[in-house]
Structure formats: structure tokens, C-alpha cells
Amino acid sequence: MDNFEFYRPTQYFFGQGESARVGERVAALGKKSVLLVYGGGSAVRSGLIDSVEKSLESFGIAYVAVGGVQPNPRAALVYTCIEKGRDANVDFVLAVGGGSVIDTAKAAAVGIPHEGDFFEDFYIKGMQPTAGLPHGCVLTIPAAGSEGSNSAVIQKEVDGKVIKQGLSSQFNVPRFAVMDPTLTMTLPDYQTACGATDMMAHVMERYFTNTTDVSITDRICEAVLLSIIETVPRVLEDPHNYGARANLMWAGTLAHNNLCGVGREQDWATHHLEHQLSALYDCAHGAGLAVMFPAWMEYTLNHNVMRFAQFAHRVMGVEMDFADPVNTAREGIVRLRHFFKSIGMPVSFKELGAREEDIPALLNLLGIDKHSEGHFVVLGRDDCEKIYRIAAHCDD
Amino acid sequence: MDNFEFYRPTQYFFGQGESARVGERVAALGKKSVLLVYGGGSAVRSGLIDSVEKSLESFGIAYVAVGGVQPNPRAALVYTCIEKGRDANVDFVLAVGGGSVIDTAKAAAVGIPHEGDFFEDFYIKGMQPTAGLPHGCVLTIPAAGSEGSNSAVIQKEVDGKVIKQGLSSQFNVPRFAVMDPTLTMTLPDYQTACGATDMMAHVMERYFTNTTDVSITDRICEAVLLSIIETVPRVLEDPHNYGARANLMWAGTLAHNNLCGVGREQDWATHHLEHQLSALYDCAHGAGLAVMFPAWMEYTLNHNVMRFAQFAHRVMGVEMDFADPVNTAREGIVRLRHFFKSIGMPVSFKELGAREEDIPALLNLLGIDKHSEGHFVVLGRDDCEKIYRIAAHCDD
């Protein structure tokens, strides 16, 4: 097991009715002036934004609101947030929405006290923030795990090229996360399934590691995956099943607060391979992951057959083939793809609306000529190309 | 799933070499004057206390030390800590040791700013602390999980009766926990096994619940139990196996930071039944739990056979008997007792050195005439007596 630090001082308020108490949560931190960040339609139409604003008002908390965050959140809106937040002299940032909204709020929170261009400095040059406003969230889409993570992903077009990039920083960890499963009951099936796929990918990026002897973290990873796999079909069967929605929502937090990753090297190649798909086609991140993860697994399987066999047996319920474990390992990937299909996810380029002829463009976006990808297997340009081709051809 | 709050702002510094950096950790919090609490022999003999003191000195941090904490930590030493801490005007409490040392430090941290008698007010009258000094720890015994929990257990003789009582409070959550598995390599086998048993009990107290549909927390509980069960024999086989020691140490934290308990009713009857054994016989808490938990399980099995069958199948690896699940459930308890025996734990009164004729005294200490115990099954005096008798007779 590798040495590690783990520090997740987020206060979770989990359960039905919690979203009406957000003003109380901000007031408890002694904050007076909030930058309120949200997305579009549904949070407004459902009355959630209204109720959050009323809750802030009832505690005498001023706010300035910025709506319109899109999936694959754009830097442009972060600049707007930074400007409005500075003008109003806010002392707190509150996100109401899913991962894109929370990531926009996180980027604004470190951007507001920063003198330079937040995207260029933190997301391109790789500088680390040295200050940040405190922030919290009301989560409406269980998926990205941003409510408990130290990372934020922002997208920007620079010199005609779409850059989708993440930043990890302790300043990105929310002070609180309000998690009310009832808010997720109206999510469309496709979005629910995309979210669940993203959660699973967050665990699997940490599961496939070369670090040996981290049994406790392995078992935690398997636990989160098993819970998601048994819960998603229940949610899709009955979207108003509170218990199922609640289990899925909390699983999404545990999938990405790094409890599943401590003490070991992590991979993250598949996330980066996918980011280029959603950058190029503006597809859902989860859908892109459902296509790319099995492809990555097929390509890397021989690097550690027993690790894939363990995944297949413990997570996908495949009987162990002791005579030839590679059969077990392969069957695990087959079942994972089958699971993704069963919850309505695409598993091939064609189903996603991606094109094989765009692979050079994807590799270009990935910038793979300048660096390698992944850790479980270190991938160069040829490897990444082959993985994209597996995804392009898997339904041949 | 029940609504819940979860807030564990402890910063973990995990890995070999971390204990030499404790001065840096205290300095990072801006603290200048430390009450240093430790136990006895081994931490001094090993040079650990010396190295911690040097680390504090190198960051210009003053300290006043109180050693001599015993297992089943006594209030008397907490009073000493409070007095010394006040005299030196400390702004931080640092525990170096296992659960008893950390709990003593926690009690001192809330006792120092409290005007009244800490034990009478917090531990007998049930008042909640409204202030507390910040505190941290260097963990040397993985067991109690106090490094990540919000609870502290202290023992005191009041009017000739030994009271062993816990206090849960957010002020009890450490600011940081330094966890260096190499410090645990010299623990005797018996103490290692007692610690592992305590960890397992922390999970099982949360596993047997009447709250339905908390799959994610169930799976996390099972993960922690599975990891402990597969790791303890490796530690006993080779006490200097770093990876095995590291897995066990982190499992102990996850077993009791309430990740295994969120969203559900918990039980804790077995802990209370055991506390009277260790109060009366001054036996190791873990050893008492190895005796009491299977006894409690036998007594409560019929309350929810399928829950015990799930435990038996998923944790103890028992094949499911679909025709008669009670066989699976019972076999789970048999295997648990067998596991405890295999790691050197007592499983009966006789092996523990307890006496059946003391059962009335145990019930008296428990104070069971004034309240009930447990939640999974609510236990009255007769129930508790029967559970003690199962423990007394299980090796007949």
C-alpha cells in the first residue's frame, strides 16, 4: 500500500427535505453574500431555485445568481461568474445542480480571488490555486461525484481546439453538500443511466492499479460497484423509488471522494479518452464512458489477467475458471458491456454517434503526442488509437 | 434509507514515516502549546514519545506530557490531563497511542474549557459539550477507531460501582490522525486480534439494523468485514508484513468513522453488554466482544433470519441454503465463532475468565432495570440475562 493523505471535510446533509434548509447551512458558516450558480430549465421549472433563494433570504443572506450552465461546462460562464461574484463581493459560492454546475462553481470559487486568467493558469499551465472562496452545493444529479471530490472539469475552445481539462485542489472540496434524493426522481432514464456509468467509471479508474496489497480499498471499490449495479435497474423500473434513488445518490459520492482510491496508483486514461468524445460530439460523459471503458479493458486485459478475473468474479458475478482465468476475465468485460446496454447506454462508436474517421482528430485533441496516458498500462499514441478502434468496431 | 448527516473533517496522514512529521502537522494548524497524552511502556521504550517530542520541539511547539493511560481509560487521569492542560494554557491536545489514549485526550479536550465536572456532566447527566480544544493523534493500535470517530469511552468508579460510558460529540472528532503501520508491527498477537475483533464489532453493530433498503451501506460494511477477515491471519502469520498491517489499520478507521452506519438505525447492545465484562474483570474489550457478539447473534437470529443469512453468505462465505435459510444464518454464527477462535480470541465466559454467578452483577452494572438495550431487537433484563447465559454455556 502506498502512503496517502485523505482529507474530505465536506459536511453532508442527506435526505428528503434537506434542500429547503440550505439557507441555514450557509448561515451556519457565517456567510452573508452568495454567488448562486445553476443550470437551466428543470431546476427553475421545478421551483427548486425559487425555494433555495427563499431559504437564503429567510436567513438574511444576499445573493447574485448566474444560471445557464451547460453539460461539459464552459469557461465562458465561469468568467461571468467570476465577474458577478467580484462585483457583489460575495463570500460564498453555492451550486444548485449536477456536476457541471458544481464544477463551474468550484472554478469560480478559485477564480474570484485569483488575479490572472483562471483557465490559462490552473487548467492549462497547471498552477495550483493558493486561495479560494468557500463553496457548497445542492446536488440534483448523482453522477460526477463533484459534491465530495477535490476536482473540477472545465471546457474551453482555445485557438480553435476544444480543451476539456480537470483541476485537482483541496480548494475544490465543498464545505457542505445538500443531498436530497427526491430531487433526482424526475431525472430522465438516460441521464440516470449516464450518471450511474460515470460513478462506475470513477471506481474502475481506481480499481485497475499496479499497486499490490490494498485489500481494503479493493473491497470498498467492489462494494460501491455492486451497490450501483443492483440499484440502477430498480431506479429505472420505478424512478420514484426513494430508497433506490437514495442508495444511488450516496454511491455516487463514495465513488469519487477518493475513498476508493487511497493507498494506490490510479489510472484515468479512460476518462481522458472519453473527454475527447464529449468535447468533439458534445455527447454525455457517461455515455462516452460506457463506450470507452470496455474497450480500454479489452486492450489492457493481458497486463493483469487475475485483476480482471477478480473484477469479473466479485463484481460481475462470473464463476471463476480456475483452469483458464482469462475466460473469467473476458466474461467480466462481456457482462459489463451487457449491463451498460441493459440500462440504455451505448457501447460502440455507432451507438454513440461517433465516427471512426474522427479518430485522428480525437488523438489530436487528446494531445497524445506530448504525453502518455494512464498508469495501469502506460498508453502511447498507438495504444490510444487501438482502443478507439476497439470502441469503433465492437458491434461489428 | 433514513436521513443522515455525515461530517468527518479528520485529516489522515497514512504511511510509514508519517509519525516523524507530527510537529509539522500541529504547526500547520497554528498551534503553539500541546498537552501530550500517552500510555505506558512500549511507546516510551520504542522511542516514539521521544521522537514525537523532538518533532514538536523542532517546530517550536511547547508541550506538557501526561503518560500512564491504561486500557479501559480512567477518569482520574483525565482530571490530571485537564489540570495540567489548564495550567500550561495549551491550545491543542495530542494523543500518542491506541483508543484508550485517544479517548483520554478527547475527554481532556472537552474537559479543559468546561467549568463543571466533565464526567458527571457529559458522561452521567448526558449534557453535550459546547466547546472543546482541537486535538489530533498518532495511532499505535488499530482497534477502537477513535482516530476517526466522534466518540470517547471513559470509565470511573462512582459510589463503589464501575461506570464505563461513551460520549458522542462533534468535538470528539480529531483534526488529524497520523497513521504509520510500522508502529503496529510490534503489537503482540493477542492485542492485534483483540483490535481486529473490536473493528468487526463496530461494523456488525451497524450491520444488524431494522432500516431497510440501504444497499450501499450494507455493501460497505461487508467490504470492511471481508478485508479484516482476510487480513488478520496474514498479520498473525507475519507480524512485520507492512501491507497486511496497513490494510488492517485503515480498515479499523473505516469500521468506526460511521461510513458503515449512515442512513440506518444502529444497535450497540453488544458493546454495552461487553463494557460490563471489561469493567468487572478488566479484560480486553475485543476479547469480551468475541464472547458476546456470537451470543447476541444466537439470541436475536430469529428476529430477521434473512439478514443473518446475508451476513453468513456474503461475509462468512456460507453457501445459501434456499430451502431453509436459517441453516445458512446459523452457520454464519458458527463460522464467526470459529474465526474468533482461530485468531486466538476467547468465545466463552470460561475462556475469558468470566463467571456465570456474576451475571446478576453484570446486569446491575448495565443498569438494565432503568432502560432497554439495543435497537435491532430491544432487550430488557431477561433478554440480557439470557444472552450472558448463552455466552456462559456456549462451550458446554
Interface residues (C-beta under 8 A of the other chain):
Chain A: M1 D2 N3 F4 E5 F6 Y7 R8 P9 T10 Q11 Y12 F13 F14 G15 Q16 G17 E18 P181 T212 D213 V214 S215 I216 T217 D218 R219 I220 E222 A223 V224 L226 S227 E230 T231 Y242 G243 A244 A246 N247 W250 A251 L254 L259 V262 G263
Chain B: M1 D2 N3 F4 E5 F6 Y7 R8 P9 T10 Q11 Y12 F13 F14 G15 Q16 G17 E18 P181 T212 D213 V214 S215 I216 T217 D218 R219 I220 E222 A223 V224 L226 S227 E230 T231 Y242 G243 A244 A246 N247 W250 A251 L254 L259 V262 G263
